[in-house]
Amino acid sequence: MANAELTKAYDSVKTDIANLLGWFECEMDKKSADLNWGHVGSLSHVRTNLIETLSFISSIDQDQIKDGLAEAWADAEVKNQEQKG
């Protein structure tokens, strides 16, 4: 019985996390009519917290995650240059 309760609790938390990630996606799709540097600061804070959270649940070092983000930006820049070329 304890295993069933544990599994149910675990699955419930995972579902909540998936729903929260969907909510984040909706928030990221929003555009602010009066964009300012405060918005950049707020999103930078969220990014820092997400990196910390991902590091916590995955046991991947935060620097490795940041390196992965930098690689993604570099790849996107290469693709952008190829499309312009």
SEFIZA-3560 file (N, C-alpha, C; in Angstrom, 3 decimals):
REM SEFIZA-3560
<numar><xx>0.820</xx><yy>-1.201</yy><zz>0.000</zz><atom>N</atom></numar>
<numar><xx>0.000</xx><yy>0.000</yy><zz>0.000</zz><atom>CA</atom></numar>
<numar><xx>0.861</xx><yy>1.262</yy><zz>0.000</zz><atom>C</atom></numar>
<numar><xx>1.944</xx><yy>1.217</yy><zz>0.766</zz><atom>N</atom></numar>
<numar><xx>2.816</xx><yy>2.390</yy><zz>0.835</zz><atom>CA</atom></numar>
<numar><xx>3.410</xx><yy>2.706</yy><zz>-0.529</zz><atom>C</atom></numar>
<numar><xx>3.775</xx><yy>1.678</yy><zz>-1.310</zz><atom>N</atom></numar>
<numar><xx>4.316</xx><yy>1.911</yy><zz>-2.643</zz><atom>CA</atom></numar>
<numar><xx>3.305</xx><yy>2.576</yy><zz>-3.558</zz><atom>C</atom></numar>
<numar><xx>2.042</xx><yy>2.176</yy><zz>-3.481</zz><atom>N</atom></numar>
<numar><xx>1.001</xx><yy>2.785</yy><zz>-4.302</zz><atom>CA</atom></numar>
<numar><xx>0.820</xx><yy>4.248</yy><zz>-3.921</zz><atom>C</atom></numar>
<numar><xx>0.851</xx><yy>4.532</yy><zz>-2.634</zz><atom>N</atom></numar>
<numar><xx>0.706</xx><yy>5.918</yy><zz>-2.166</zz><atom>CA</atom></numar>
<numar><xx>1.902</xx><yy>6.762</yy><zz>-2.598</zz><atom>C</atom></numar>
<numar><xx>3.089</xx><yy>6.181</yy><zz>-2.491</zz><atom>N</atom></numar>
<numar><xx>4.309</xx><yy>6.863</yy><zz>-2.912</zz><atom>CA</atom></numar>
<numar><xx>4.264</xx><yy>7.163</yy><zz>-4.404</zz><atom>C</atom></numar>
<numar><xx>3.899</xx><yy>6.164</yy><zz>-5.193</zz><atom>N</atom></numar>
<numar><xx>3.811</xx><yy>6.347</yy><zz>-6.645</zz><atom>CA</atom></numar>
<numar><xx>2.789</xx><yy>7.410</yy><zz>-7.010</zz><atom>C</atom></numar>
<numar><xx>1.642</xx><yy>7.396</yy><zz>-6.352</zz><atom>N</atom></numar>
<numar><xx>0.609</xx><yy>8.392</yy><zz>-6.624</zz><atom>CA</atom></numar>
<numar><xx>1.102</xx><yy>9.798</yy><zz>-6.289</zz><atom>C</atom></numar>
<numar><xx>1.773</xx><yy>9.957</yy><zz>-5.156</zz><atom>N</atom></numar>
<numar><xx>2.299</xx><yy>11.265</yy><zz>-4.760</zz><atom>CA</atom></numar>
<numar><xx>3.364</xx><yy>11.740</yy><zz>-5.747</zz><atom>C</atom></numar>
<numar><xx>4.255</xx><yy>10.838</yy><zz>-6.129</zz><atom>N</atom></numar>
<numar><xx>5.321</xx><yy>11.158</yy><zz>-7.082</zz><atom>CA</atom></numar>
<numar><xx>4.732</xx><yy>11.595</yy><zz>-8.424</zz><atom>C</atom></numar>
<numar><xx>3.786</xx><yy>10.809</yy><zz>-8.942</zz><atom>N</atom></numar>
<numar><xx>3.151</xx><yy>11.134</yy><zz>-10.219</zz><atom>CA</atom></numar>
<numar><xx>2.388</xx><yy>12.450</yy><zz>-10.144</zz><atom>C</atom></numar>
<numar><xx>1.774</xx><yy>12.711</yy><zz>-9.011</zz><atom>N</atom></numar>
<numar><xx>1.033</xx><yy>13.962</yy><zz>-8.830</zz><atom>CA</atom></numar>
<numar><xx>1.967</xx><yy>15.169</yy><zz>-8.903</zz><atom>C</atom></numar>
<numar><xx>3.109</xx><yy>15.074</yy><zz>-8.236</zz><atom>N</atom></numar>
<numar><xx>4.074</xx><yy>16.173</yy><zz>-8.261</zz><atom>CA</atom></numar>
<numar><xx>4.640</xx><yy>16.355</yy><zz>-9.667</zz><atom>C</atom></numar>
<numar><xx>4.946</xx><yy>15.251</yy><zz>-10.355</zz><atom>N</atom></numar>
<numar><xx>5.450</xx><yy>15.343</yy><zz>-11.727</zz><atom>CA</atom></numar>
<numar><xx>4.425</xx><yy>16.000</yy><zz>-12.643</zz><atom>C</atom></numar>
<numar><xx>3.148</xx><yy>15.668</yy><zz>-12.468</zz><atom>N</atom></numar>
<numar><xx>2.093</xx><yy>16.284</yy><zz>-13.269</zz><atom>CA</atom></numar>
<numar><xx>2.010</xx><yy>17.774</yy><zz>-12.995</zz><atom>C</atom></numar>
<numar><xx>2.108</xx><yy>18.153</yy><zz>-11.727</zz><atom>N</atom></numar>
<numar><xx>2.100</xx><yy>19.578</yy><zz>-11.382</zz><atom>CA</atom></numar>
<numar><xx>3.261</xx><yy>20.304</yy><zz>-12.048</zz><atom>C</atom></numar>
<numar><xx>4.449</xx><yy>19.696</yy><zz>-12.031</zz><atom>N</atom></numar>
<numar><xx>5.616</xx><yy>20.318</yy><zz>-12.658</zz><atom>CA</atom></numar>
<numar><xx>5.394</xx><yy>20.483</yy><zz>-14.163</zz><atom>C</atom></numar>
<numar><xx>4.851</xx><yy>19.452</yy><zz>-14.819</zz><atom>N</atom></numar>
<numar><xx>4.568</xx><yy>19.541</yy><zz>-16.254</zz><atom>CA</atom></numar>
<numar><xx>3.565</xx><yy>20.664</yy><zz>-16.540</zz><atom>C</atom></numar>
<numar><xx>2.540</xx><yy>20.776</yy><zz>-15.709</zz><atom>N</atom></numar>
<numar><xx>1.561</xx><yy>21.844</yy><zz>-15.895</zz><atom>CA</atom></numar>
<numar><xx>2.175</xx><yy>23.218</yy><zz>-15.671</zz><atom>C</atom></numar>
<numar><xx>3.053</xx><yy>23.332</yy><zz>-14.682</zz><atom>N</atom></numar>
<numar><xx>3.733</xx><yy>24.605</yy><zz>-14.437</zz><atom>CA</atom></numar>
<numar><xx>4.624</xx><yy>24.979</yy><zz>-15.616</zz><atom>C</atom></numar>
<numar><xx>5.294</xx><yy>23.992</yy><zz>-16.207</zz><atom>N</atom></numar>
<numar><xx>6.124</xx><yy>24.275</yy><zz>-17.375</zz><atom>CA</atom></numar>
<numar><xx>5.279</xx><yy>24.766</yy><zz>-18.544</zz><atom>C</atom></numar>
<numar><xx>4.098</xx><yy>24.192</yy><zz>-18.707</zz><atom>N</atom></numar>
<numar><xx>3.185</xx><yy>24.684</yy><zz>-19.737</zz><atom>CA</atom></numar>
<numar><xx>2.768</xx><yy>26.115</yy><zz>-19.475</zz><atom>C</atom></numar>
<numar><xx>2.537</xx><yy>26.411</yy><zz>-18.218</zz><atom>N</atom></numar>
<numar><xx>2.166</xx><yy>27.775</yy><zz>-17.824</zz><atom>CA</atom></numar>
<numar><xx>3.313</xx><yy>28.738</yy><zz>-18.136</zz><atom>C</atom></numar>
<numar><xx>4.559</xx><yy>28.297</yy><zz>-17.842</zz><atom>N</atom></numar>
<numar><xx>5.725</xx><yy>29.106</yy><zz>-18.187</zz><atom>CA</atom></numar>
<numar><xx>5.753</xx><yy>29.398</yy><zz>-19.681</zz><atom>C</atom></numar>
<numar><xx>5.470</xx><yy>28.391</yy><zz>-20.477</zz><atom>N</atom></numar>
<numar><xx>5.482</xx><yy>28.579</yy><zz>-21.928</zz><atom>CA</atom></numar>
<numar><xx>4.484</xx><yy>29.651</yy><zz>-22.349</zz><atom>C</atom></numar>
<numar><xx>3.309</xx><yy>29.632</yy><zz>-21.759</zz><atom>N</atom></numar>
<numar><xx>2.303</xx><yy>30.658</yy><zz>-22.050</zz><atom>CA</atom></numar>
<numar><xx>2.805</xx><yy>32.049</yy><zz>-21.665</zz><atom>C</atom></numar>
<numar><xx>3.442</xx><yy>32.144</yy><zz>-20.516</zz><atom>N</atom></numar>
<numar><xx>3.974</xx><yy>33.429</yy><zz>-20.061</zz><atom>CA</atom></numar>
<numar><xx>5.074</xx><yy>33.934</yy><zz>-20.996</zz><atom>C</atom></numar>
<numar><xx>5.907</xx><yy>33.016</yy><zz>-21.500</zz><atom>N</atom></numar>
<numar><xx>6.994</xx><yy>33.416</yy><zz>-22.388</zz><atom>CA</atom></numar>
<numar><xx>6.471</xx><yy>33.887</yy><zz>-23.747</zz><atom>C</atom></numar>
<numar><xx>5.274</xx><yy>33.449</yy><zz>-24.120</zz><atom>N</atom></numar>
<numar><xx>4.681</xx><yy>33.875</yy><zz>-25.386</zz><atom>CA</atom></numar>
<numar><xx>4.115</xx><yy>35.289</yy><zz>-25.318</zz><atom>C</atom></numar>
<numar><xx>3.898</xx><yy>35.793</yy><zz>-24.119</zz><atom>N</atom></numar>
<numar><xx>3.339</xx><yy>37.134</yy><zz>-23.950</zz><atom>CA</atom></numar>
<numar><xx>4.377</xx><yy>38.191</yy><zz>-24.298</zz><atom>C</atom></numar>
<numar><xx>3.911</xx><yy>39.266</yy><zz>-24.895</zz><atom>N</atom></numar>
<numar><xx>4.772</xx><yy>40.400</yy><zz>-25.220</zz><atom>CA</atom></numar>
<numar><xx>4.302</xx><yy>41.604</yy><zz>-24.419</zz><atom>C</atom></numar>
<numar><xx>5.262</xx><yy>42.344</yy><zz>-23.868</zz><atom>N</atom></numar>
<numar><xx>4.929</xx><yy>43.537</yy><zz>-23.106</zz><atom>CA</atom></numar>
<numar><xx>4.930</xx><yy>44.754</yy><zz>-24.021</zz><atom>C</atom></numar>
<numar><xx>3.871</xx><yy>45.540</yy><zz>-23.945</zz><atom>N</atom></numar>
<numar><xx>3.774</xx><yy>46.745</yy><zz>-24.777</zz><atom>CA</atom></numar>
<numar><xx>4.757</xx><yy>47.809</yy><zz>-24.305</zz><atom>C</atom></numar>
<numar><xx>5.082</xx><yy>47.782</yy><zz>-23.031</zz><atom>N</atom></numar>
<numar><xx>5.973</xx><yy>48.799</yy><zz>-22.465</zz><atom>CA</atom></numar>
<numar><xx>7.263</xx><yy>48.164</yy><zz>-21.946</zz><atom>C</atom></numar>
<numar><xx>7.925</xx><yy>47.415</yy><zz>-22.805</zz><atom>N</atom></numar>
<numar><xx>9.132</xx><yy>46.687</yy><zz>-22.437</zz><atom>CA</atom></numar>
<numar><xx>10.178</xx><yy>47.629</yy><zz>-21.844</zz><atom>C</atom></numar>
<numar><xx>10.767</xx><yy>47.198</yy><zz>-20.720</zz><atom>N</atom></numar>
<numar><xx>11.817</xx><yy>47.984</yy><zz>-20.086</zz><atom>CA</atom></numar>
<numar><xx>12.845</xx><yy>47.048</yy><zz>-19.470</zz><atom>C</atom></numar>
<numar><xx>13.929</xx><yy>47.613</yy><zz>-18.927</zz><atom>N</atom></numar>
<numar><xx>15.019</xx><yy>46.811</yy><zz>-18.380</zz><atom>CA</atom></numar>
<numar><xx>14.588</xx><yy>46.028</yy><zz>-17.147</zz><atom>C</atom></numar>
<numar><xx>13.540</xx><yy>46.455</yy><zz>-16.478</zz><atom>N</atom></numar>
<numar><xx>13.012</xx><yy>45.695</yy><zz>-15.357</zz><atom>CA</atom></numar>
<numar><xx>12.530</xx><yy>44.327</yy><zz>-15.803</zz><atom>C</atom></numar>
<numar><xx>11.928</xx><yy>44.264</yy><zz>-17.005</zz><atom>N</atom></numar>
<numar><xx>11.485</xx><yy>42.987</yy><zz>-17.553</zz><atom>CA</atom></numar>
<numar><xx>12.691</xx><yy>42.057</yy><zz>-17.774</zz><atom>C</atom></numar>
<numar><xx>13.772</xx><yy>42.622</yy><zz>-18.293</zz><atom>N</atom></numar>
<numar><xx>14.985</xx><yy>41.834</yy><zz>-18.525</zz><atom>CA</atom></numar>
<numar><xx>15.518</xx><yy>41.307</yy><zz>-17.195</zz><atom>C</atom></numar>
<numar><xx>15.532</xx><yy>42.163</yy><zz>-16.190</zz><atom>N</atom></numar>
<numar><xx>16.003</xx><yy>41.742</yy><zz>-14.876</zz><atom>CA</atom></numar>
<numar><xx>15.142</xx><yy>40.640</yy><zz>-14.280</zz><atom>C</atom></numar>
<numar><xx>13.830</xx><yy>40.774</yy><zz>-14.437</zz><atom>N</atom></numar>
<numar><xx>12.922</xx><yy>39.758</yy><zz>-13.904</zz><atom>CA</atom></numar>
<numar><xx>13.140</xx><yy>38.415</yy><zz>-14.590</zz><atom>C</atom></numar>
<numar><xx>13.243</xx><yy>38.429</yy><zz>-15.915</zz><atom>N</atom></numar>
<numar><xx>13.462</xx><yy>37.175</yy><zz>-16.641</zz><atom>CA</atom></numar>
<numar><xx>14.845</xx><yy>36.596</yy><zz>-16.352</zz><atom>C</atom></numar>
<numar><xx>15.830</xx><yy>37.451</yy><zz>-16.144</zz><atom>N</atom></numar>
<numar><xx>17.167</xx><yy>36.963</yy><zz>-15.783</zz><atom>CA</atom></numar>
<numar><xx>17.125</xx><yy>36.253</yy><zz>-14.433</zz><atom>C</atom></numar>
<numar><xx>16.348</xx><yy>36.790</yy><zz>-13.520</zz><atom>N</atom></numar>
<numar><xx>16.180</xx><yy>36.155</yy><zz>-12.209</zz><atom>CA</atom></numar>
<numar><xx>15.505</xx><yy>34.792</yy><zz>-12.360</zz><atom>C</atom></numar>
<numar><xx>14.485</xx><yy>34.729</yy><zz>-13.197</zz><atom>N</atom></numar>
<numar><xx>13.800</xx><yy>33.456</yy><zz>-13.444</zz><atom>CA</atom></numar>
<numar><xx>14.756</xx><yy>32.455</yy><zz>-14.072</zz><atom>C</atom></numar>
<numar><xx>15.550</xx><yy>32.905</yy><zz>-15.047</zz><atom>N</atom></numar>
<numar><xx>16.520</xx><yy>32.005</yy><zz>-15.690</zz><atom>CA</atom></numar>
<numar><xx>17.503</xx><yy>31.451</yy><zz>-14.665</zz><atom>C</atom></numar>
<numar><xx>18.000</xx><yy>32.301</yy><zz>-13.789</zz><atom>N</atom></numar>
<numar><xx>18.918</xx><yy>31.856</yy><zz>-12.733</zz><atom>CA</atom></numar>
<numar><xx>18.254</xx><yy>30.805</yy><zz>-11.852</zz><atom>C</atom></numar>
<numar><xx>17.006</xx><yy>31.046</yy><zz>-11.470</zz><atom>N</atom></numar>
<numar><xx>16.289</xx><yy>30.077</yy><zz>-10.636</zz><atom>CA</atom></numar>
<numar><xx>16.042</xx><yy>28.768</yy><zz>-11.371</zz><atom>C</atom></numar>
<numar><xx>15.752</xx><yy>28.836</yy><zz>-12.669</zz><atom>N</atom></numar>
<numar><xx>15.534</xx><yy>27.619</yy><zz>-13.450</zz><atom>CA</atom></numar>
<numar><xx>16.820</xx><yy>26.811</yy><zz>-13.592</zz><atom>C</atom></numar>
<numar><xx>17.932</xx><yy>27.497</yy><zz>-13.794</zz><atom>N</atom></numar>
<numar><xx>19.225</xx><yy>26.805</yy><zz>-13.866</zz><atom>CA</atom></numar>
<numar><xx>19.505</xx><yy>26.113</yy><zz>-12.540</zz><atom>C</atom></numar>
<numar><xx>19.262</xx><yy>26.813</yy><zz>-11.447</zz><atom>N</atom></numar>
<numar><xx>19.475</xx><yy>26.234</yy><zz>-10.120</zz><atom>CA</atom></numar>
<numar><xx>18.568</xx><yy>25.018</yy><zz>-9.906</zz><atom>C</atom></numar>
<numar><xx>17.320</xx><yy>25.134</yy><zz>-10.306</zz><atom>N</atom></numar>
<numar><xx>16.366</xx><yy>24.034</yy><zz>-10.136</zz><atom>CA</atom></numar>
<numar><xx>16.750</xx><yy>22.839</yy><zz>-10.999</zz><atom>C</atom></numar>
<numar><xx>17.100</xx><yy>23.089</yy><zz>-12.255</zz><atom>N</atom></numar>
<numar><xx>17.509</xx><yy>21.994</yy><zz>-13.132</zz><atom>CA</atom></numar>
<numar><xx>18.754</xx><yy>21.300</yy><zz>-12.587</zz><atom>C</atom></numar>
<numar><xx>19.685</xx><yy>22.080</yy><zz>-12.088</zz><atom>N</atom></numar>
<numar><xx>20.885</xx><yy>21.502</yy><zz>-11.490</zz><atom>CA</atom></numar>
<numar><xx>20.524</xx><yy>20.628</yy><zz>-10.297</zz><atom>C</atom></numar>
<numar><xx>19.593</xx><yy>21.076</yy><zz>-9.499</zz><atom>N</atom></numar>
<numar><xx>19.175</xx><yy>20.337</yy><zz>-8.310</zz><atom>CA</atom></numar>
<numar><xx>18.545</xx><yy>18.996</yy><zz>-8.670</zz><atom>C</atom></numar>
<numar><xx>17.624</xx><yy>18.999</yy><zz>-9.643</zz><atom>N</atom></numar>
<numar><xx>16.911</xx><yy>17.751</yy><zz>-9.945</zz><atom>CA</atom></numar>
<numar><xx>17.706</xx><yy>16.806</yy><zz>-10.840</zz><atom>C</atom></numar>
<numar><xx>18.698</xx><yy>17.335</yy><zz>-11.564</zz><atom>N</atom></numar>
<numar><xx>19.444</xx><yy>16.501</yy><zz>-12.499</zz><atom>CA</atom></numar>
<numar><xx>20.849</xx><yy>16.155</yy><zz>-12.016</zz><atom>C</atom></numar>
<numar><xx>21.308</xx><yy>16.832</yy><zz>-10.990</zz><atom>N</atom></numar>
<numar><xx>22.686</xx><yy>16.687</yy><zz>-10.494</zz><atom>CA</atom></numar>
<numar><xx>23.718</xx><yy>17.097</yy><zz>-11.542</zz><atom>C</atom></numar>
<numar><xx>23.308</xx><yy>17.951</yy><zz>-12.459</zz><atom>N</atom></numar>
<numar><xx>24.228</xx><yy>18.519</yy><zz>-13.443</zz><atom>CA</atom></numar>
<numar><xx>24.697</xx><yy>19.860</yy><zz>-12.892</zz><atom>C</atom></numar>
<numar><xx>25.991</xx><yy>20.108</yy><zz>-12.970</zz><atom>N</atom></numar>
<numar><xx>26.552</xx><yy>21.348</yy><zz>-12.467</zz><atom>CA</atom></numar>
<numar><xx>25.954</xx><yy>22.555</yy><zz>-13.195</zz><atom>C</atom></numar>
<numar><xx>25.710</xx><yy>23.617</yy><zz>-12.454</zz><atom>N</atom></numar>
<numar><xx>25.120</xx><yy>24.816</yy><zz>-13.054</zz><atom>CA</atom></numar>
<numar><xx>25.977</xx><yy>25.362</yy><zz>-14.190</zz><atom>C</atom></numar>
<numar><xx>27.293</xx><yy>25.285</yy><zz>-14.068</zz><atom>N</atom></numar>
<numar><xx>28.165</xx><yy>25.756</yy><zz>-15.144</zz><atom>CA</atom></numar>
<numar><xx>27.980</xx><yy>24.932</yy><zz>-16.417</zz><atom>C</atom></numar>
<numar><xx>27.742</xx><yy>23.634</yy><zz>-16.273</zz><atom>N</atom></numar>
<numar><xx>27.487</xx><yy>22.800</yy><zz>-17.450</zz><atom>CA</atom></numar>
<numar><xx>26.183</xx><yy>23.212</yy><zz>-18.132</zz><atom>C</atom></numar>
<numar><xx>25.184</xx><yy>23.525</yy><zz>-17.335</zz><atom>N</atom></numar>
<numar><xx>23.902</xx><yy>23.974</yy><zz>-17.901</zz><atom>CA</atom></numar>
<numar><xx>24.102</xx><yy>25.296</yy><zz>-18.628</zz><atom>C</atom></numar>
<numar><xx>24.834</xx><yy>26.210</yy><zz>-18.020</zz><atom>N</atom></numar>
<numar><xx>25.109</xx><yy>27.508</yy><zz>-18.658</zz><atom>CA</atom></numar>
<numar><xx>25.899</xx><yy>27.313</yy><zz>-19.951</zz><atom>C</atom></numar>
<numar><xx>26.860</xx><yy>26.374</yy><zz>-19.936</zz><atom>N</atom></numar>
<numar><xx>27.610</xx><yy>26.070</yy><zz>-21.156</zz><atom>CA</atom></numar>
<numar><xx>26.684</xx><yy>25.529</yy><zz>-22.240</zz><atom>C</atom></numar>
<numar><xx>25.731</xx><yy>24.687</yy><zz>-21.844</zz><atom>N</atom></numar>
<numar><xx>24.749</xx><yy>24.165</yy><zz>-22.802</zz><atom>CA</atom></numar>
<numar><xx>23.907</xx><yy>25.267</yy><zz>-23.409</zz><atom>C</atom></numar>
<numar><xx>23.520</xx><yy>26.232</yy><zz>-22.588</zz><atom>N</atom></numar>
<numar><xx>22.768</xx><yy>27.378</yy><zz>-23.109</zz><atom>CA</atom></numar>
<numar><xx>23.615</xx><yy>28.187</yy><zz>-24.089</zz><atom>C</atom></numar>
<numar><xx>24.882</xx><yy>28.388</yy><zz>-23.747</zz><atom>N</atom></numar>
<numar><xx>25.779</xx><yy>29.131</yy><zz>-24.639</zz><atom>CA</atom></numar>
<numar><xx>25.954</xx><yy>28.398</yy><zz>-25.972</zz><atom>C</atom></numar>
<numar><xx>26.062</xx><yy>27.073</yy><zz>-25.908</zz><atom>N</atom></numar>
<numar><xx>26.177</xx><yy>26.284</yy><zz>-27.141</zz><atom>CA</atom></numar>
<numar><xx>24.913</xx><yy>26.412</yy><zz>-27.985</zz><atom>C</atom></numar>
<numar><xx>23.753</xx><yy>26.419</yy><zz>-27.333</zz><atom>N</atom></numar>
<numar><xx>22.495</xx><yy>26.566</yy><zz>-28.064</zz><atom>CA</atom></numar>
<numar><xx>22.447</xx><yy>27.914</yy><zz>-28.771</zz><atom>C</atom></numar>
<numar><xx>22.911</xx><yy>28.963</yy><zz>-28.088</zz><atom>N</atom></numar>
<numar><xx>22.959</xx><yy>30.285</yy><zz>-28.714</zz><atom>CA</atom></numar>
<numar><xx>23.917</xx><yy>30.294</yy><zz>-29.900</zz><atom>C</atom></numar>
<numar><xx>25.079</xx><yy>29.665</yy><zz>-29.741</zz><atom>N</atom></numar>
<numar><xx>26.060</xx><yy>29.614</yy><zz>-30.830</zz><atom>CA</atom></numar>
<numar><xx>25.498</xx><yy>28.853</yy><zz>-32.028</zz><atom>C</atom></numar>
<numar><xx>24.833</xx><yy>27.723</yy><zz>-31.776</zz><atom>N</atom></numar>
<numar><xx>24.214</xx><yy>26.955</yy><zz>-32.857</zz><atom>CA</atom></numar>
<numar><xx>23.150</xx><yy>27.777</yy><zz>-33.575</zz><atom>C</atom></numar>
<numar><xx>22.360</xx><yy>28.503</yy><zz>-32.808</zz><atom>N</atom></numar>
<numar><xx>21.308</xx><yy>29.337</yy><zz>-33.403</zz><atom>CA</atom></numar>
<numar><xx>21.923</xx><yy>30.436</yy><zz>-34.261</zz><atom>C</atom></numar>
<numar><xx>23.027</xx><yy>30.993</yy><zz>-33.815</zz><atom>N</atom></numar>
<numar><xx>23.703</xx><yy>32.047</yy><zz>-34.577</zz><atom>CA</atom></numar>
<numar><xx>24.244</xx><yy>31.489</yy><zz>-35.888</zz><atom>C</atom></numar>
<numar><xx>24.820</xx><yy>30.290</yy><zz>-35.847</zz><atom>N</atom></numar>
<numar><xx>25.336</xx><yy>29.653</yy><zz>-37.074</zz><atom>CA</atom></numar>
<numar><xx>24.185</xx><yy>29.425</yy><zz>-38.052</zz><atom>C</atom></numar>
<numar><xx>23.064</xx><yy>28.897</yy><zz>-37.561</zz><atom>N</atom></numar>
<numar><xx>21.907</xx><yy>28.665</yy><zz>-38.437</zz><atom>CA</atom></numar>
<numar><xx>21.391</xx><yy>29.978</yy><zz>-39.014</zz><atom>C</atom></numar>
<numar><xx>21.379</xx><yy>31.022</yy><zz>-38.203</zz><atom>N</atom></numar>
<numar><xx>20.919</xx><yy>32.327</yy><zz>-38.651</zz><atom>CA</atom></numar>
<numar><xx>21.833</xx><yy>32.854</yy><zz>-39.760</zz><atom>C</atom></numar>
<numar><xx>23.148</xx><yy>32.696</yy><zz>-39.587</zz><atom>N</atom></numar>
<numar><xx>24.100</xx><yy>33.153</yy><zz>-40.597</zz><atom>CA</atom></numar>
<numar><xx>23.963</xx><yy>32.335</yy><zz>-41.885</zz><atom>C</atom></numar>
<numar><xx>23.719</xx><yy>31.030</yy><zz>-41.761</zz><atom>N</atom></numar>
<numar><xx>23.538</xx><yy>30.182</yy><zz>-42.946</zz><atom>CA</atom></numar>
<numar><xx>22.299</xx><yy>30.579</yy><zz>-43.730</zz><atom>C</atom></numar>
<numar><xx>21.243</xx><yy>30.957</yy><zz>-43.019</zz><atom>N</atom></numar>
<numar><xx>20.003</xx><yy>31.363</yy><zz>-43.673</zz><atom>CA</atom></numar>
<numar><xx>20.176</xx><yy>32.701</yy><zz>-44.391</zz><atom>C</atom></numar>
<numar><xx>21.004</xx><yy>33.555</yy><zz>-43.843</zz><atom>N</atom></numar>
<numar><xx>21.257</xx><yy>34.869</yy><zz>-44.468</zz><atom>CA</atom></numar>
<numar><xx>22.200</xx><yy>34.723</yy><zz>-45.664</zz><atom>C</atom></numar>
<numar><xx>23.124</xx><yy>33.730</yy><zz>-45.566</zz><atom>N</atom></numar>
<numar><xx>24.188</xx><yy>33.551</yy><zz>-46.542</zz><atom>CA</atom></numar>
<numar><xx>23.737</xx><yy>33.196</yy><zz>-47.872</zz><atom>C</atom></numar>
//
